[in-house]
Amino acid sequence: MNLQKCLTASLVTALIGSLILITTGTNAFAQQQGKEVAKGKVAKGKDAKEKGVVKGKQLVKDMFTTAKFNPRNAARGDWKIEGGIASVTQDDAMFKKFKNHGPIMIYTVGHDDATAIVDIKPTGCRTVVFTMDAENGGHAFRVKLRTKRENDSPAEANGKKTNGKKAKSKKAKSKKGKAGPKSIIVTYAAKVGDAKAEQIVLNDQDVPSLIENEWNRLQVTVKGEHATVTLGNKTIKVQHPQIDQKKKVAKIGFSFGSMSLRNFQLSE
């Protein structure tokens, strides 16, 4: 009988110990999940399955469903924002007024390590440019994208011609018969005095062109001095110390033709 009592007591003690361990582990896991959700590391439900949804602390999520949205600044053009799409056509007089700069969508919001996603539909654009401006001035990071039309030859897609004419860039004029500028990923050297900051090309492989009259998704992630750019099915990684700057603006603009946007997200 004493042996049976001892075995029963030992079994009860073991069960209680197991329950304590399970409860402690469950609480610890729940606390960790809570912390990660707060930090934006854990996606739940539908968000976990959606492609291209920016995870983390959301700084900007502009789906263009309202005419006004803070901190959006639709500049240098007569932007139409309705039905989830922002669209504009370059005005030549305004282009000249702003010293050969076309329409631009600007988001003034401080960020450092961050991810941006934007859906772009170019029509007759020569160049589309995504930029992160440094807090202390200048461009910390920039992606310059050419547009490839459906009937373009490879040379035209790389910038040799625009709408059947030779590109008006200095490079195209100075090197007759050779392609103009391609899509590139760049940063800029620290500015010295009044001299213009030197552009530094970062990519060591071809950057895709945007497809004319189609929606193209551009995703950019910067972390420290590293950056990752994804366009279509291609991902390119680059690195430079000048990328690692506190940033104050994320923006996207273009020159010539028309452009539509239907999604702009930025998160840290």
Phi, psi and omega in degrees: 000315179299322179296318180296318178297320181295316179297319179296317180295320180295320180295317179298316180299318180295318180296318178297318179298319179296317179298322178296316180296317180296315181297316180297316180296319179296316179297318180296318179296317181297319179296319180295318178298321179298318179296317183290323176296319179297326180275354179084017183271342184245123177261140181243152171056226186300322182301328183291339183258346184283131177279138174081008177278126182287124177264156179110194179288114184284120177263321179218133170219089184255108180260008175057044178261351178229149182295325179242139181206126178271126014254035182290138172227102179274107192239164173057037178174166180269078183290137173251121182237108181195152176061028179081013180225136172251127183220152181200150173245136181298134173261122186297323179294319179291324177301316179292320180301322182264031173055053176065039174241129183272187180303152184209146175249120188242136175235109180269101181206129181294137177202164180229263170286123188204162175236134177237143175229133178214137176260127189234135174233102182270145175224106181073014179285145174271314181215139172243132188233122173257134186221143166246116181272142180285148179299326182268012179104151180086178182258118179283323184206142184208142174238119179255118186246129172276165179248133177254118177275161186301323183258016179290145166279163178305323181294318180294321180298331179273004173109007182292323181225153175227119182053040176084000181241157177296140178298148184269014180288156179300323182295318181292325181288320187280340182236079184301132177088353179253154183294147174285195185296140176268176170297136182217160175244128188221163163226186183225141178293157178301134183288138178243114180061224181267000181291148178291136181296136182285131176282135180241115179281129188258330186283138177251014176215165184295137174264132183300157172269157172286146178270125181300135175060023175229156176282127179241130177260123175252128176235129182233129175234127174243135179214110185063231180264013180250149177217147177234128180241126177238127176222120186065232182261008184249134177240132181234132179250137180225168182209139173190139180303331182291342176292328186279071176228150172294139186242152183237345185217139167239135186206160176218130181221179182203169175230135179070148177073212182228158177215143174238145175235145177228007182189127174221117180232144177217130179214159177253000000 
